[in-house]
Amino acid sequence: MSDILMTPEGYERLKKELEELKTVKRREIAERIRQARALGDLSENFDYQDAKRQQAMLEGRIKDLETVLGRARVVSRPDNAGEVVHLGSTVTLRDEEGNTRTITLVGSFEADPLQDRISIVSPLGEALIGKVVGDTITVQTPKGTIQYRIERIE
């Protein structure tokens, strides 16, 4: 199995989520199951069936997080963090129309494009790694080819 690259922030976020699921959420679902059992016939008890389904999903998520955290390799900021794009960089890009976009490069398990957290293995992430301010990159997207100029690296 290969390592899962993560930012320190992403690693901590997943650790907190795992702790919350193992303590608070497990107790909440166990209580729902207990209350549903008290209602009697389990074969037609929607609350019981729903709670058991949520319990299975919760345990699956816990297992996934434990696997990811066990394989995680936390990558810290290099000395030239503001000069060269790397995992964890926040990069401001300008497209051909002059629009700017600021993204943060993260590991694939941390990616959330709606929050501008872009995976380093995505086409945009791969194009940015190792680049410096002033470089122009070309990215193939479902909407066509887009060129960006790197305006800032943090």
Order of alpha helices (4+ residues) and beta strands (2+ residues): beta-alpha-alpha-alpha-beta-beta-beta-beta-alpha-beta-beta
